[in-house]
């Protein structure tokens, strides 16, 4: 595999995050999501200029609201990733409810743009105990919501069990690749002010230096790894923030052995190079193979 793969990912939340997560009835707050019709084309223009393919995580709600924009994402060769229905937290549902919103998101993406995603990103970067099982059932190849590494892919487990008075019990490792995320590599906490929830206020150049330092670390220390950068069009594609992102991309493009790819393409290459059984044998700490499961 390449020395380091950069995946530029964009969560096209639109109004869904303000409806589904913030539970807002405030038209002014929802207008932040409406800005995605300005912001997403800016990003698409930039990626086209640089000849880079990205991964766009699209809630079903956004696909219904802006089908022409989602079709443009598709038509310009970018990957579309399942991102829930209306930016709901899967951990808030029982299995039947989670199945329902998973299917609503799939139906919306199919109806709006005729796409059938192989990748999933939880709207909240949270899982329920049933999430991995459902993703396997619906034929997903990879997830990008968990944080068990910073710059290396791994296989997920399902059926882990835990409690405060007993040892951790590892469930089976399954054929679902995880492309990990990291709140430090997400633009929203740094930039998107939400009264009483998120103070934001980070200077773009300060965040740019942090992202550059993390990229340089991954390039040096994690051969074959992934630098998975998460942005939101309505957050990053404004003035000095977009200029900062362009400078970062220029820096990354200038390093030997660095390639840009979609999440789905990277996941397929990583899986081919790391067959499940071989990976499990080489990673007993990940699988819990030698964990002590009976307390004294």
C-alpha positions in Angstrom: 0.0 0.0 0.0 1.0 3.6 -0.3 3.0 5.3 2.4 -0.1 7.3 3.6 -3.5 7.7 2.2 -5.4 11.0 2.8 -9.2 10.7 2.8 -11.0 14.0 2.6 -14.5 13.4 4.0 -17.4 15.8 4.2 -20.5 15.3 6.2 -23.2 17.1 4.3 -25.6 17.5 7.2 -27.7 20.3 5.8 -30.6 21.0 8.0 -30.7 17.5 9.4 -28.2 18.1 12.3 -30.2 21.1 13.5 -33.4 19.1 13.3 -32.3 15.7 14.5 -29.5 16.5 16.9 -30.2 20.0 18.1 -34.0 19.5 18.0 -34.3 23.1 16.8 -37.5 24.9 15.7 -35.5 28.0 14.9 -35.4 29.0 11.2 -32.2 31.0 11.8 -30.4 28.0 13.2 -31.7 25.9 10.3 -30.3 28.4 7.8 -26.8 27.3 8.8 -27.7 24.0 7.2 -29.2 25.8 4.2 -25.8 27.2 3.6 -24.7 23.8 2.3 -26.1 24.7 -1.1 -23.3 27.4 -1.2 -20.6 25.5 0.6 -20.8 22.1 -1.1 -20.4 23.5 -4.6 -17.4 25.4 -3.3 -15.8 22.2 -2.1 -16.7 20.4 -5.3 -15.1 23.1 -7.4 -11.9 22.9 -5.3 -11.7 19.1 -5.5 -12.3 19.2 -9.3 -9.5 21.8 -9.6 -7.1 19.5 -7.6 -8.4 16.3 -9.3 -9.1 14.7 -5.9 -12.0 12.4 -5.2 -13.6 12.7 -1.7 -16.2 10.9 0.4 -19.4 12.7 1.1 -21.5 11.4 4.0 -25.1 12.3 3.2 -28.1 11.9 5.5 -31.3 10.8 3.8 -32.9 14.1 4.8 -30.3 16.1 2.9 -30.7 13.8 -0.1 -34.4 14.6 -0.3 -33.9 18.3 0.3 -31.1 18.7 -2.3 -31.2 15.8 -4.8 -29.5 17.8 -7.6 -26.6 18.6 -5.3 -26.3 14.9 -4.4 -26.4 14.0 -8.1 -23.5 16.4 -8.7 -21.5 14.8 -6.0 -22.1 11.4 -7.6 -21.5 12.6 -11.2 -18.2 14.2 -10.3 -16.8 10.8 -9.2 -17.0 11.2 -5.4 -18.2 8.5 -3.0 -21.5 8.9 -1.2 -21.6 7.4 2.3 -24.7 6.5 4.4 -25.1 9.1 7.2 -28.4 8.2 8.8 -31.8 9.7 8.1 -32.0 13.0 10.0 -28.7 13.0 12.0 -30.1 10.9 14.7 -28.0 9.1 17.3 -28.2 5.3 16.8 -27.7 4.7 20.5 -31.1 6.4 21.2 -33.0 3.6 19.4 -33.8 -0.1 20.0 -32.8 -2.4 17.2 -36.1 -2.0 15.3 -35.9 1.8 15.4 -32.3 1.8 14.3 -33.2 -0.6 11.4 -36.0 1.8 10.4 -33.8 4.9 10.1 -31.0 2.9 8.4 -33.5 1.8 5.8 -34.9 5.4 5.4 -31.4 6.7 4.7 -30.8 3.9 2.1 -34.2 4.6 0.4 -33.5 8.3 0.2 -30.1 8.0 -1.3 -31.4 5.5 -3.9 -34.4 7.7 -4.7 -32.4 11.0 -4.9 -29.4 9.8 -6.8 -29.6 6.1 -7.5 -26.7 5.3 -5.2 -26.2 2.3 -2.9 -23.5 3.1 -0.4 -21.0 0.5 0.8 -19.8 2.7 3.7 -21.5 4.0 6.8 -20.7 6.9 9.1 -22.9 7.3 12.2 -24.4 10.8 12.4 -23.3 11.0 16.0 -20.2 8.9 15.8 -22.0 6.7 18.3 -23.2 3.0 18.0 -25.9 1.0 19.6 -25.2 -2.6 20.6 -26.9 -3.6 17.3 -25.2 -1.3 14.9 -22.4 -3.6 13.7 -24.9 -6.5 13.3 -27.2 -4.3 11.2 -24.4 -2.9 9.0 -23.3 -6.5 8.2 -26.9 -7.5 7.5 -27.3 -4.6 5.0 -24.1 -5.4 3.2 -21.9 -2.5 4.3 -18.2 -3.0 3.7 -16.8 -0.5 6.1 -17.7 2.0 8.8 -16.1 5.3 9.7 -17.4 6.3 13.1 -15.1 4.7 15.8 -11.9 5.7 17.4 -9.9 2.5 18.2 -6.9 3.9 16.3 -5.9 7.3 15.0 -4.3 6.5 11.7 -4.7 2.8 11.0 -7.7 0.7 9.8 -8.9 -2.3 11.8 -11.7 -4.8 11.9 -14.7 -4.2 14.2 -16.1 -6.5 16.8 -19.7 -7.2 17.7 -21.3 -8.4 20.9 -18.9 -7.0 23.4 -20.2 -7.1 26.9 -19.3 -5.0 29.9 -20.2 -3.8 33.3 -18.6 -2.0 36.3 -18.2 -5.1 38.4 -16.9 -7.6 35.9 -14.1 -8.0 33.3 -14.6 -6.7 29.8 -15.9 -9.5 27.4 -14.8 -9.3 23.8 -17.3 -10.3 21.1 -16.2 -11.9 17.8 -14.2 -9.8 15.3 -16.2 -9.6 12.1 -15.7 -8.8 8.5 -16.4 -5.0 8.7 -13.5 -2.6 8.3 -13.2 0.4 10.5 -11.7 3.6 9.1 -11.3 5.5 12.4 -12.3 9.1 13.1 -11.0 11.6 15.6 -12.7 14.6 17.1 -9.3 16.5 16.8 -9.6 16.0 13.0 -13.1 17.3 12.8 -13.9 21.0 12.0 -17.2 21.2 13.8 -16.0 21.4 17.5 -13.5 24.0 16.5 -15.6 26.3 14.3 -19.3 25.8 14.8 -20.6 27.9 17.7 -23.7 26.6 19.4 -25.0 28.5 22.4 -24.8 26.3 25.5 -23.4 23.3 23.6 -20.2 24.2 21.7 -18.1 27.4 22.3 -16.0 27.0 19.1 -13.9 30.1 18.3 -10.7 28.4 17.2 -8.6 30.5 14.8 -8.3 28.6 11.5 -4.6 28.9 11.3 -4.3 27.3 14.8 -6.4 24.3 13.7 -4.5 24.1 10.5 -1.2 23.8 12.4 -2.7 21.0 14.5 -4.0 19.1 11.4 -0.6 19.5 9.7 1.2 18.2 12.8 -1.1 15.2 12.9 -0.6 14.5 9.2 3.2 14.7 9.5 3.1 12.3 12.5 1.0 9.8 10.5 3.2 10.1 7.5 6.3 9.3 9.6 4.9 6.8 12.1 2.1 4.9 10.4 3.2 3.4 7.0 0.3 2.3 4.9 -2.1 4.3 7.2 -5.0 6.6 6.6 -5.3 10.3 7.4 -9.1 10.6 7.7 -10.1 14.3 7.9 -13.7 15.1 8.6 -15.2 18.4 7.5 -18.8 19.8 7.1 -19.4 21.9 4.0 -21.4 24.5 5.9 -18.6 24.8 8.5 -15.3 24.6 6.5 -16.3 26.3 3.3 -16.3 29.8 4.7 -13.6 32.4 4.0 -10.4 31.9 6.0 -11.4 28.3 6.9 -11.5 27.2 3.3 -8.2 29.0 2.6 -6.7 27.1 5.5 -7.9 23.8 4.1 -6.5 24.6 0.7 -3.1 25.3 2.3 -3.2 22.0 4.2 -4.0 20.1 1.0 -1.1 21.8 -0.8 1.2 20.7 2.0 0.0 17.1 1.9 0.1 16.9 -1.9 3.8 17.9 -1.7 4.9 14.9 0.3 6.4 11.8 -1.4 4.3 8.6 -1.1 1.0 10.4 -0.2 -2.1 9.6 -2.2 -5.7 10.9 -2.0 -8.5 8.4 -2.1 -12.1 7.7 -1.1 -12.9 5.8 2.1 -14.4 3.0 0.1 -11.4 2.5 -2.2 -9.0 2.6 0.7 -11.1 0.1 2.7 -11.1 -2.4 -0.2 -7.3 -2.1 -0.7 -6.7 -2.5 3.1 -9.0 -5.5 3.3 -7.2 -7.2 0.4 -3.9 -6.7 2.1 -5.2 -7.8 5.5 -7.5 -10.9 5.3 -9.6 -11.2 8.4 -8.2 -14.4 9.8 -4.6 -13.3 9.2 -5.3 -10.0 10.8 -7.0 -11.6 13.9 -4.0 -13.8 14.4 -1.6 -10.9 14.3 -3.7 -8.7 16.6 -4.7 -10.6 19.8 -5.0 -7.4 21.7 -7.7 -6.2 19.3 -9.6 -9.5 19.4 -9.3 -10.1 23.1 -7.9 -13.5 22.5 -5.9 -13.6 25.8 -8.3 -11.5 27.9 -9.1 -12.7 31.4 -12.8 -12.9 31.5 -13.4 -14.4 35.0 -12.7 -12.2 38.0 -11.6 -13.6 41.3 
